[in-house]
Amino acid sequence: MDEEILYKKAKSLVNKKVKFYRYLYGYIIVNVCLFFINLSEIHGNWTELHQWWFLWVTVLWGVWLIFHYIKVFVLHDRFDDDWMEEKIQKEMDKMRK
């Protein structure tokens, strides 16, 4: 593989990883703040789950973050340009038969 292409792919992957870590830091900071805001608003019984509204944000954002992690760290090279080109060639070969 050409060094320039390899460099561009590596740079793109590093940028995606940096973006993921920024999202992760934001997730932690925002959810800690939401926890303390929620904690300050609770009146009465602390064991009532419906009073912990920040959990909705934490869980839904966390699920999104998990999918983003999988995309960046697990499937990062599954659907790149080389993969697409290979699939296009296979489809063209099928059409020729």
Distance bins in CASP14 RR format, pairs under 12 A and 6 or more apart:
PFRMAT RR
TARGET T0000
AUTHOR 0000-0000-0000
RMODE 2
METHOD distances of the structure
MODEL  1
1 7 0 0 0 0 0 1 0 0 0 0 0
1 8 0 0 0 0 0 1 0 0 0 0 0
1 9 0 0 0 0 1 0 0 0 0 0 0
1 10 0 0 0 0 0 1 0 0 0 0 0
1 80 0 0 0 0 0 1 0 0 0 0 0
1 81 0 0 0 0 0 1 0 0 0 0 0
1 82 0 0 0 0 1 0 0 0 0 0 0
2 8 0 0 0 0 1 0 0 0 0 0 0
2 9 0 0 0 0 0 1 0 0 0 0 0
3 9 0 0 0 0 0 1 0 0 0 0 0
3 10 0 0 0 0 0 1 0 0 0 0 0
4 10 0 0 0 0 0 1 0 0 0 0 0
4 11 0 0 0 0 0 1 0 0 0 0 0
5 11 0 0 0 0 0 1 0 0 0 0 0
5 12 0 0 0 0 0 1 0 0 0 0 0
5 80 0 0 0 0 0 1 0 0 0 0 0
5 81 0 0 0 0 1 0 0 0 0 0 0
5 82 0 0 0 0 1 0 0 0 0 0 0
6 12 0 0 0 0 0 1 0 0 0 0 0
6 13 0 0 0 0 0 1 0 0 0 0 0
6 82 0 0 0 0 0 1 0 0 0 0 0
7 13 0 0 0 0 0 1 0 0 0 0 0
7 14 0 0 0 0 0 1 0 0 0 0 0
8 14 0 0 0 0 0 1 0 0 0 0 0
8 15 0 0 0 0 0 1 0 0 0 0 0
8 80 0 0 0 0 0 1 0 0 0 0 0
8 81 0 0 0 0 0 1 0 0 0 0 0
9 15 0 0 0 0 0 1 0 0 0 0 0
9 16 0 0 0 0 0 1 0 0 0 0 0
9 76 0 0 0 0 1 0 0 0 0 0 0
9 77 0 0 0 0 1 0 0 0 0 0 0
9 80 1 0 0 1 0 0 0 0 0 0 0
9 81 0 0 0 0 1 0 0 0 0 0 0
9 82 0 0 0 0 1 0 0 0 0 0 0
10 16 0 0 0 0 0 1 0 0 0 0 0
10 17 0 0 0 0 0 1 0 0 0 0 0
10 76 0 0 0 0 0 1 0 0 0 0 0
10 77 0 0 0 0 0 1 0 0 0 0 0
10 80 0 0 0 0 0 1 0 0 0 0 0
11 17 0 0 0 0 0 1 0 0 0 0 0
11 18 0 0 0 0 0 1 0 0 0 0 0
12 18 0 0 0 0 0 1 0 0 0 0 0
12 19 0 0 0 0 0 1 0 0 0 0 0
12 72 0 0 0 0 0 1 0 0 0 0 0
12 76 0 0 0 0 1 0 0 0 0 0 0
12 77 0 0 0 0 0 1 0 0 0 0 0
12 80 0 0 0 0 1 0 0 0 0 0 0
12 81 0 0 0 0 0 1 0 0 0 0 0
13 19 0 0 0 0 0 1 0 0 0 0 0
13 20 0 0 0 0 0 1 0 0 0 0 0
13 71 0 0 0 0 0 1 0 0 0 0 0
13 72 1 0 0 1 0 0 0 0 0 0 0
13 73 0 0 0 0 1 0 0 0 0 0 0
13 75 0 0 0 0 0 1 0 0 0 0 0
13 76 1 0 1 0 0 0 0 0 0 0 0
13 77 0 0 0 0 1 0 0 0 0 0 0
13 80 0 0 0 0 1 0 0 0 0 0 0
14 20 0 0 0 0 0 1 0 0 0 0 0
14 21 0 0 0 0 0 1 0 0 0 0 0
14 72 0 0 0 0 0 1 0 0 0 0 0
14 73 0 0 0 0 0 1 0 0 0 0 0
14 76 0 0 0 0 0 1 0 0 0 0 0
15 21 0 0 0 0 0 1 0 0 0 0 0
15 22 0 0 0 0 0 1 0 0 0 0 0
15 72 0 0 0 0 1 0 0 0 0 0 0
15 76 0 0 0 0 0 1 0 0 0 0 0
16 22 0 0 0 0 0 1 0 0 0 0 0
16 23 0 0 0 0 0 1 0 0 0 0 0
16 68 0 0 0 0 1 0 0 0 0 0 0
16 69 0 0 0 0 0 1 0 0 0 0 0
16 71 0 0 0 0 1 0 0 0 0 0 0
16 72 1 0 1 0 0 0 0 0 0 0 0
16 73 0 0 0 0 1 0 0 0 0 0 0
16 74 0 0 0 0 0 1 0 0 0 0 0
16 75 0 0 0 0 0 1 0 0 0 0 0
16 76 1 0 0 1 0 0 0 0 0 0 0
16 77 0 0 0 0 0 1 0 0 0 0 0
16 80 0 0 0 0 0 1 0 0 0 0 0
17 23 0 0 0 0 0 1 0 0 0 0 0
17 24 0 0 0 0 0 1 0 0 0 0 0
17 68 0 0 0 0 0 1 0 0 0 0 0
17 69 0 0 0 0 1 0 0 0 0 0 0
17 71 0 0 0 0 0 1 0 0 0 0 0
17 72 1 0 1 0 0 0 0 0 0 0 0
17 73 1 0 0 1 0 0 0 0 0 0 0
17 76 0 0 0 0 1 0 0 0 0 0 0
18 24 0 0 0 0 0 1 0 0 0 0 0
18 25 0 0 0 0 0 1 0 0 0 0 0
18 72 0 0 0 0 1 0 0 0 0 0 0
19 25 0 0 0 0 0 1 0 0 0 0 0
19 26 0 0 0 0 0 1 0 0 0 0 0
19 65 0 0 0 0 0 1 0 0 0 0 0
19 68 0 0 0 0 1 0 0 0 0 0 0
19 69 0 0 0 0 0 1 0 0 0 0 0
19 71 0 0 0 0 0 1 0 0 0 0 0
19 72 1 0 0 1 0 0 0 0 0 0 0
20 26 0 0 0 0 0 1 0 0 0 0 0
20 27 0 0 0 0 0 1 0 0 0 0 0
20 64 0 0 0 0 0 1 0 0 0 0 0
20 65 0 0 0 0 1 0 0 0 0 0 0
20 66 0 0 0 0 0 1 0 0 0 0 0
20 67 0 0 0 0 0 1 0 0 0 0 0
20 68 1 0 1 0 0 0 0 0 0 0 0
20 69 1 0 0 1 0 0 0 0 0 0 0
20 70 0 0 0 0 0 1 0 0 0 0 0
20 71 0 0 0 0 1 0 0 0 0 0 0
20 72 1 0 1 0 0 0 0 0 0 0 0
20 73 1 0 0 1 0 0 0 0 0 0 0
20 74 0 0 0 0 0 1 0 0 0 0 0
20 76 0 0 0 0 0 1 0 0 0 0 0
21 27 0 0 0 0 0 1 0 0 0 0 0
21 28 0 0 0 0 0 1 0 0 0 0 0
21 65 0 0 0 0 0 1 0 0 0 0 0
21 68 0 0 0 0 0 1 0 0 0 0 0
21 69 0 0 0 0 0 1 0 0 0 0 0
21 72 0 0 0 0 1 0 0 0 0 0 0
21 73 0 0 0 0 0 1 0 0 0 0 0
22 28 0 0 0 0 0 1 0 0 0 0 0
22 29 0 0 0 0 0 1 0 0 0 0 0
22 65 0 0 0 0 0 1 0 0 0 0 0
22 68 0 0 0 0 0 1 0 0 0 0 0
22 72 0 0 0 0 0 1 0 0 0 0 0
23 29 0 0 0 0 0 1 0 0 0 0 0
23 30 0 0 0 0 0 1 0 0 0 0 0
23 31 0 0 0 0 0 1 0 0 0 0 0
23 61 0 0 0 0 1 0 0 0 0 0 0
23 62 0 0 0 0 1 0 0 0 0 0 0
23 64 0 0 0 0 1 0 0 0 0 0 0
23 65 1 0 0 1 0 0 0 0 0 0 0
23 66 0 0 0 0 0 1 0 0 0 0 0
23 67 0 0 0 0 0 1 0 0 0 0 0
23 68 1 0 0 1 0 0 0 0 0 0 0
23 69 0 0 0 0 1 0 0 0 0 0 0
23 71 0 0 0 0 0 1 0 0 0 0 0
23 72 0 0 0 0 1 0 0 0 0 0 0
24 30 0 0 0 0 0 1 0 0 0 0 0
24 31 0 0 0 0 0 1 0 0 0 0 0
24 61 0 0 0 0 0 1 0 0 0 0 0
24 62 0 0 0 0 1 0 0 0 0 0 0
24 64 0 0 0 0 0 1 0 0 0 0 0
24 65 1 0 0 1 0 0 0 0 0 0 0
24 66 0 0 0 0 0 1 0 0 0 0 0
24 68 0 0 0 0 1 0 0 0 0 0 0
24 69 0 0 0 0 1 0 0 0 0 0 0
24 72 0 0 0 0 0 1 0 0 0 0 0
24 73 0 0 0 0 0 1 0 0 0 0 0
25 31 0 0 0 0 0 1 0 0 0 0 0
25 32 0 0 0 0 0 1 0 0 0 0 0
25 65 0 0 0 0 0 1 0 0 0 0 0
26 32 0 0 0 0 1 0 0 0 0 0 0
26 33 0 0 0 0 1 0 0 0 0 0 0
26 34 0 0 0 0 0 1 0 0 0 0 0
26 57 0 0 0 0 0 1 0 0 0 0 0
26 61 0 0 0 0 1 0 0 0 0 0 0
26 62 0 0 0 0 0 1 0 0 0 0 0
26 65 0 0 0 0 1 0 0 0 0 0 0
27 33 0 0 0 0 0 1 0 0 0 0 0
27 34 0 0 0 0 0 1 0 0 0 0 0
27 57 0 0 0 0 1 0 0 0 0 0 0
27 58 0 0 0 0 1 0 0 0 0 0 0
27 59 0 0 0 0 0 1 0 0 0 0 0
27 60 0 0 0 0 0 1 0 0 0 0 0
27 61 1 0 1 0 0 0 0 0 0 0 0
27 62 1 0 0 1 0 0 0 0 0 0 0
27 63 0 0 0 0 0 1 0 0 0 0 0
27 64 0 0 0 0 1 0 0 0 0 0 0
27 65 1 0 1 0 0 0 0 0 0 0 0
27 66 0 0 0 0 0 1 0 0 0 0 0
27 68 0 0 0 0 0 1 0 0 0 0 0
27 69 0 0 0 0 0 1 0 0 0 0 0
28 34 0 0 0 0 0 1 0 0 0 0 0
28 35 0 0 0 0 0 1 0 0 0 0 0
28 58 0 0 0 0 0 1 0 0 0 0 0
28 61 0 0 0 0 0 1 0 0 0 0 0
28 62 0 0 0 0 0 1 0 0 0 0 0
28 65 0 0 0 0 0 1 0 0 0 0 0
29 35 0 0 0 0 0 1 0 0 0 0 0
29 36 0 0 0 0 0 1 0 0 0 0 0
29 61 0 0 0 0 0 1 0 0 0 0 0
30 36 0 0 0 0 0 1 0 0 0 0 0
30 37 0 0 0 0 0 1 0 0 0 0 0
30 54 0 0 0 0 1 0 0 0 0 0 0
30 57 1 0 0 1 0 0 0 0 0 0 0
30 58 0 0 0 0 1 0 0 0 0 0 0
30 61 0 0 0 0 1 0 0 0 0 0 0
30 62 0 0 0 0 0 1 0 0 0 0 0
30 65 0 0 0 0 0 1 0 0 0 0 0
31 37 0 0 0 0 0 1 0 0 0 0 0
31 38 0 0 0 0 1 0 0 0 0 0 0
31 52 0 0 0 0 0 1 0 0 0 0 0
31 54 1 0 0 1 0 0 0 0 0 0 0
31 55 0 0 0 0 1 0 0 0 0 0 0
31 56 0 0 0 0 0 1 0 0 0 0 0
31 57 1 0 0 1 0 0 0 0 0 0 0
31 58 1 0 1 0 0 0 0 0 0 0 0
31 59 0 0 0 0 1 0 0 0 0 0 0
31 60 0 0 0 0 0 1 0 0 0 0 0
31 61 1 0 0 1 0 0 0 0 0 0 0
31 62 0 0 0 0 1 0 0 0 0 0 0
31 65 0 0 0 0 0 1 0 0 0 0 0
32 38 0 0 0 0 0 1 0 0 0 0 0
32 39 0 0 0 0 0 1 0 0 0 0 0
32 54 0 0 0 0 1 0 0 0 0 0 0
32 57 0 0 0 0 0 1 0 0 0 0 0
32 58 0 0 0 0 1 0 0 0 0 0 0
33 39 0 0 0 0 0 1 0 0 0 0 0
33 40 0 0 0 0 0 1 0 0 0 0 0
33 54 0 0 0 0 1 0 0 0 0 0 0
33 57 0 0 0 0 0 1 0 0 0 0 0
33 58 0 0 0 0 0 1 0 0 0 0 0
34 40 0 0 0 0 0 1 0 0 0 0 0
34 41 0 0 0 0 0 1 0 0 0 0 0
34 52 0 0 0 0 0 1 0 0 0 0 0
34 53 0 0 0 0 1 0 0 0 0 0 0
34 54 1 1 0 0 0 0 0 0 0 0 0
34 55 0 0 0 0 1 0 0 0 0 0 0
34 56 0 0 0 0 1 0 0 0 0 0 0
34 57 1 0 1 0 0 0 0 0 0 0 0
34 58 1 0 0 1 0 0 0 0 0 0 0
34 59 0 0 0 0 0 1 0 0 0 0 0
34 61 0 0 0 0 1 0 0 0 0 0 0
35 41 0 0 0 0 0 1 0 0 0 0 0
35 42 0 0 0 0 0 1 0 0 0 0 0
35 52 0 0 0 0 1 0 0 0 0 0 0
35 53 0 0 0 0 0 1 0 0 0 0 0
35 54 1 0 1 0 0 0 0 0 0 0 0
35 55 0 0 0 0 1 0 0 0 0 0 0
35 57 0 0 0 0 1 0 0 0 0 0 0
35 58 0 0 0 0 1 0 0 0 0 0 0
36 42 0 0 0 0 0 1 0 0 0 0 0
36 54 0 0 0 0 1 0 0 0 0 0 0
37 52 0 0 0 0 0 1 0 0 0 0 0
37 53 0 0 0 0 1 0 0 0 0 0 0
37 54 1 0 0 1 0 0 0 0 0 0 0
37 57 0 0 0 0 0 1 0 0 0 0 0
38 46 0 0 0 0 0 1 0 0 0 0 0
38 49 0 0 0 0 0 1 0 0 0 0 0
38 50 0 0 0 0 0 1 0 0 0 0 0
38 51 1 0 0 1 0 0 0 0 0 0 0
38 52 1 0 0 1 0 0 0 0 0 0 0
38 53 1 0 0 1 0 0 0 0 0 0 0
38 54 1 0 1 0 0 0 0 0 0 0 0
38 55 0 0 0 0 1 0 0 0 0 0 0
38 56 0 0 0 0 0 1 0 0 0 0 0
38 57 0 0 0 0 1 0 0 0 0 0 0
38 58 0 0 0 0 1 0 0 0 0 0 0
39 46 0 0 0 0 1 0 0 0 0 0 0
39 51 0 0 0 0 1 0 0 0 0 0 0
39 52 0 0 0 0 1 0 0 0 0 0 0
39 53 0 0 0 0 0 1 0 0 0 0 0
39 54 0 0 0 0 1 0 0 0 0 0 0
39 55 0 0 0 0 0 1 0 0 0 0 0
40 51 0 0 0 0 0 1 0 0 0 0 0
40 54 0 0 0 0 0 1 0 0 0 0 0
41 51 1 0 0 1 0 0 0 0 0 0 0
41 52 0 0 0 0 0 1 0 0 0 0 0
41 53 0 0 0 0 1 0 0 0 0 0 0
41 54 0 0 0 0 1 0 0 0 0 0 0
42 48 0 0 0 0 1 0 0 0 0 0 0
42 49 0 0 0 0 0 1 0 0 0 0 0
42 50 0 0 0 0 0 1 0 0 0 0 0
42 51 1 0 1 0 0 0 0 0 0 0 0
42 52 1 0 0 1 0 0 0 0 0 0 0
42 53 0 0 0 0 1 0 0 0 0 0 0
42 54 0 0 0 0 0 1 0 0 0 0 0
43 51 0 0 0 0 1 0 0 0 0 0 0
44 51 0 0 0 0 1 0 0 0 0 0 0
45 51 1 0 0 1 0 0 0 0 0 0 0
45 52 0 0 0 0 0 1 0 0 0 0 0
46 52 0 0 0 0 1 0 0 0 0 0 0
49 55 1 0 0 1 0 0 0 0 0 0 0
49 56 0 0 0 0 0 1 0 0 0 0 0
50 56 0 0 0 0 0 1 0 0 0 0 0
52 58 0 0 0 0 1 0 0 0 0 0 0
52 59 0 0 0 0 0 1 0 0 0 0 0
53 59 0 0 0 0 0 1 0 0 0 0 0
53 60 0 0 0 0 0 1 0 0 0 0 0
54 60 0 0 0 0 0 1 0 0 0 0 0
54 61 0 0 0 0 0 1 0 0 0 0 0
55 61 0 0 0 0 0 1 0 0 0 0 0
55 62 0 0 0 0 0 1 0 0 0 0 0
56 62 0 0 0 0 0 1 0 0 0 0 0
56 63 0 0 0 0 0 1 0 0 0 0 0
57 63 0 0 0 0 0 1 0 0 0 0 0
57 64 0 0 0 0 0 1 0 0 0 0 0
57 65 0 0 0 0 0 1 0 0 0 0 0
58 64 0 0 0 0 0 1 0 0 0 0 0
58 65 0 0 0 0 0 1 0 0 0 0 0
59 65 0 0 0 0 0 1 0 0 0 0 0
59 66 0 0 0 0 0 1 0 0 0 0 0
60 66 0 0 0 0 0 1 0 0 0 0 0
60 67 0 0 0 0 0 1 0 0 0 0 0
61 67 0 0 0 0 0 1 0 0 0 0 0
61 68 0 0 0 0 0 1 0 0 0 0 0
62 68 0 0 0 0 1 0 0 0 0 0 0
62 69 0 0 0 0 1 0 0 0 0 0 0
63 69 0 0 0 0 0 1 0 0 0 0 0
63 70 0 0 0 0 0 1 0 0 0 0 0
64 70 0 0 0 0 0 1 0 0 0 0 0
64 71 0 0 0 0 0 1 0 0 0 0 0
65 71 0 0 0 0 0 1 0 0 0 0 0
65 72 0 0 0 0 0 1 0 0 0 0 0
65 73 0 0 0 0 0 1 0 0 0 0 0
66 72 0 0 0 0 0 1 0 0 0 0 0
66 73 0 0 0 0 0 1 0 0 0 0 0
66 74 0 0 0 0 0 1 0 0 0 0 0
67 73 0 0 0 0 0 1 0 0 0 0 0
67 74 0 0 0 0 0 1 0 0 0 0 0
67 75 0 0 0 0 0 1 0 0 0 0 0
68 74 0 0 0 0 0 1 0 0 0 0 0
68 75 0 0 0 0 0 1 0 0 0 0 0
68 76 0 0 0 0 0 1 0 0 0 0 0
69 75 0 0 0 0 0 1 0 0 0 0 0
69 76 0 0 0 0 0 1 0 0 0 0 0
70 76 0 0 0 0 1 0 0 0 0 0 0
70 78 0 0 0 0 0 1 0 0 0 0 0
71 77 0 0 0 0 0 1 0 0 0 0 0
71 78 0 0 0 0 1 0 0 0 0 0 0
71 79 0 0 0 0 1 0 0 0 0 0 0
71 80 0 0 0 0 0 1 0 0 0 0 0
72 78 0 0 0 0 0 1 0 0 0 0 0
75 83 0 0 0 0 0 1 0 0 0 0 0
76 83 0 0 0 0 0 1 0 0 0 0 0
77 83 1 0 0 1 0 0 0 0 0 0 0
77 84 0 0 0 0 0 1 0 0 0 0 0
77 86 0 0 0 0 0 1 0 0 0 0 0
78 84 0 0 0 0 0 1 0 0 0 0 0
78 86 0 0 0 0 0 1 0 0 0 0 0
78 87 0 0 0 0 0 1 0 0 0 0 0
79 85 0 0 0 0 0 1 0 0 0 0 0
79 86 0 0 0 0 0 1 0 0 0 0 0
79 87 0 0 0 0 1 0 0 0 0 0 0
80 86 0 0 0 0 0 1 0 0 0 0 0
80 87 0 0 0 0 0 1 0 0 0 0 0
81 87 0 0 0 0 0 1 0 0 0 0 0
81 88 0 0 0 0 0 1 0 0 0 0 0
82 88 0 0 0 0 0 1 0 0 0 0 0
82 89 0 0 0 0 0 1 0 0 0 0 0
83 89 0 0 0 0 0 1 0 0 0 0 0
83 90 0 0 0 0 0 1 0 0 0 0 0
84 90 0 0 0 0 0 1 0 0 0 0 0
84 91 0 0 0 0 0 1 0 0 0 0 0
85 91 0 0 0 0 0 1 0 0 0 0 0
85 92 0 0 0 0 0 1 0 0 0 0 0
86 92 0 0 0 0 0 1 0 0 0 0 0
86 93 0 0 0 0 0 1 0 0 0 0 0
87 93 0 0 0 0 0 1 0 0 0 0 0
87 94 0 0 0 0 0 1 0 0 0 0 0
88 94 0 0 0 0 0 1 0 0 0 0 0
88 95 0 0 0 0 0 1 0 0 0 0 0
89 95 0 0 0 0 0 1 0 0 0 0 0
89 96 0 0 0 0 0 1 0 0 0 0 0
90 96 0 0 0 0 0 1 0 0 0 0 0
90 97 0 0 0 0 0 1 0 0 0 0 0
91 97 0 0 0 0 0 1 0 0 0 0 0
END
